[in-house]
Amino acid sequence: MAEIATIARPYAEALFKASAADLSGTASWLDQVAAIAANPQLKAFADNPKASAEQVIGVISGVAGSQLPAAATNFLATVLENGRFAALPEIAKQFRALANARSGSSDAVVQSAFPIGAAELAQLGGALEKRFGRKLQLTVAQDPSLIGGIRVVVGDEVLDTSVKARLEQMKVALSA
C-alpha cells in the first residue's frame, strides 16, 4: 500500500492547503466521498473508459443524497481525470491526519459490545483524553464479540478493557 499512500499524499496536501479556512467542512464531504468510493462496483465504473467524470460525480452525488459542494466536485473531477479514483480513501485518511496534526488531536475508535449513549460517550471522551493526553475525535463501533466493556484504538495505541480480552488473559494465565 505504499504506492497508494505515495499517490495520495500530494492530493491530500493540496486539498489541505486549499481548504485551510474550512477544514471540518472539507473533512465531512471528503469522508463521505471516500466511503462511497470504497465500493468495488463504483471503482469499476470509475475505471471504465466509457464513463465520464461527470457521470461518476453524478453517481456519487446520487449516493450521497445531496449536491456536493463546488470544491468537492472540482476535486473529484481532478482525481478522476488523473485516474486516481482508487486513492480516494487513502487521500481522506491522509487529509484527516493533516487536520488532526494542525488541531493537536487524534482519531479514536471506541468499540463496544452495546450502544453507547451521548452522555456516556461525553464522559468516556473526557476520561480517554486524560488517559491519552490529547484531544480525541471519537467514533463508535459496535462489536458484540467483545461481550462487555470497550476497546479503544488511537493510532497504534490500543486500550482493551473488554470481557473478551480479560478472558483471553485468564486463558493464557491458566495454560501457562
C-alpha positions, 0 to 999 in steps of 0.5 A: 500500500505504499504506492497508494499512500505515495499517490495520495499524499500530494492530493491530500496536501493540496486539498489541505492547503486549499481548504485551510479556512474550512477544514471540518467542512472539507473533512465531512464531504471528503469522508463521505466521498471516500466511503462511497468510493470504497465500493468495488462496483463504483471503482469499476465504473470509475475505471471504465473508459466509457464513463465520464467524470461527470457521470461518476460525480453524478453517481456519487452525488446520487449516493450521497443524497445531496449536491456536493459542494463546488470544491468537492466536485472540482476535486473529484473531477481532478482525481478522476481525470488523473485516474486516481479514483482508487486513492480516494480513501487513502487521500481522506485518511491522509487529509484527516491526519493533516487536520488532526496534526494542525488541531493537536488531536487524534482519531479514536475508535471506541468499540463496544459490545452495546450502544453507547449513549451521548452522555456516556460517550461525553464522559468516556471522551473526557476520561480517554483524553486524560488517559491519552493526553490529547484531544480525541475525535471519537467514533463508535463501533459496535462489536458484540464479540467483545461481550462487555466493556470497550476497546479503544484504538488511537493510532497504534495505541490500543486500550482493551478493557473488554470481557473478551480480552480479560478472558483471553488473559485468564486463558493464557494465565491458566495454560501457562 
